[in-house]
Amino acid sequence: MKHRACLGEHTNAYSLGKIEILEGATVAQEAYLCTGTHDFENPTMQLITEKIIIGKNSFIGARAMVLPGVKIGENAIIGAQSVVTKMCWLILFLLVILHEKLAHERPNESFN
């Protein structure tokens, strides 16, 4: 963890591999950073680890999950309960995806 980076309460940094949290980045409460997975195409299901990098001044929302090999770019914002499977380099609002999903599932409610 770099200067002014922080992990929220009950965050799980499952560090089978390296996790780098850069300056000013915030990982909110109960988020899950997981650097390990398995090779499911191999009968032995060998462990695979990949580094996670959380960029400068980025924000990972509460209960979000960041999977192995993900690089979150500088100033990125990842919404609460998001699952991040790929690199996010530009400012990215996964909240939009959650908003659209909720609007579709609950058309009679307002989410604005």
C-alpha positions in Angstrom: 0.0 0.0 0.0 1.3 3.4 -1.0 0.9 6.8 0.7 -2.8 7.7 1.7 -4.1 4.4 0.3 -6.7 2.7 2.5 -8.6 -0.5 2.9 -12.1 -0.3 4.4 -13.4 -2.3 7.3 -13.7 -6.1 6.6 -12.0 -5.9 3.2 -10.5 -9.2 2.2 -7.2 -9.0 0.4 -6.8 -12.6 -0.6 -3.2 -12.3 -1.5 -2.0 -15.6 -3.1 -0.2 -13.2 -5.5 0.8 -9.5 -5.1 -1.7 -6.7 -4.6 -0.5 -3.2 -5.2 -2.7 -0.3 -4.0 -1.3 3.0 -5.2 -1.3 6.5 -3.7 -4.7 7.8 -2.6 -6.6 4.8 -3.7 -9.6 3.6 -1.5 -11.0 0.1 -1.3 -14.3 0.4 0.5 -15.6 -1.9 3.2 -16.2 -5.6 2.6 -14.6 -5.5 -0.9 -12.8 -8.7 -2.0 -9.5 -8.6 -3.8 -8.7 -12.1 -5.1 -5.4 -12.8 -6.8 -6.0 -16.6 -7.2 -8.0 -18.9 -9.4 -7.6 -22.3 -10.9 -6.9 -23.7 -14.4 -10.3 -25.5 -14.9 -9.1 -26.9 -18.2 -6.4 -28.9 -16.4 -7.6 -32.1 -14.6 -5.4 -31.1 -11.7 -7.0 -27.6 -11.5 -3.6 -26.1 -10.8 -3.5 -22.8 -8.9 -3.0 -19.6 -11.0 -2.1 -16.3 -9.4 -2.0 -12.9 -11.0 -1.2 -9.5 -9.5 -3.9 -6.9 -8.9 -3.1 -3.2 -9.2 -5.4 -0.5 -7.9 -4.4 2.8 -9.5 -3.8 6.2 -8.0 -6.8 8.0 -6.5 -9.2 5.2 -7.7 -12.1 4.1 -5.6 -13.4 0.5 -5.3 -17.0 0.5 -3.9 -18.3 -1.5 -1.0 -18.6 -5.3 -1.5 -17.0 -5.1 -5.0 -15.0 -8.1 -6.2 -11.7 -7.6 -8.1 -10.4 -10.8 -9.8 -6.9 -11.9 -10.6 -4.8 -9.9 -13.1 -7.0 -6.8 -13.0 -5.5 -3.4 -13.2 -7.7 -0.5 -12.1 -6.5 2.7 -13.7 -5.9 6.1 -12.1 -9.0 7.9 -11.0 -11.3 5.0 -11.9 -14.5 4.5 -9.9 -15.9 1.0 -9.4 -19.4 0.9 -8.1 -20.6 -1.0 -5.0 -21.0 -4.8 -5.5 -19.4 -4.7 -9.0 -17.4 -7.7 -10.2 -14.3 -6.5 -12.1 -12.9 -9.2 -14.4 -10.8 -7.0 -16.8 -8.6 -4.0 -16.8 -10.2 -0.6 -16.2 -7.9 2.2 -17.4 -10.1 5.2 -18.0 -12.6 6.7 -15.5 -15.2 4.0 -15.5 -18.5 4.1 -13.8 -19.8 0.6 -13.3 -22.7 2.2 -11.4 -24.3 2.8 -14.8 -24.4 -0.9 -15.4 -26.0 -1.5 -12.0 -28.5 1.3 -12.6 -29.5 -0.2 -15.9 -29.9 -3.6 -14.4 -32.0 -2.4 -11.5 -34.1 -0.3 -13.9 -34.8 -3.3 -16.0 -35.5 -5.6 -13.1 -37.7 -3.1 -11.2 -39.4 -0.9 -13.9 -41.9 0.6 -11.5 -39.2 2.1 -9.2 -37.1 5.2 -9.6 -33.3 4.9 -9.4 -32.4 8.5 -10.3 
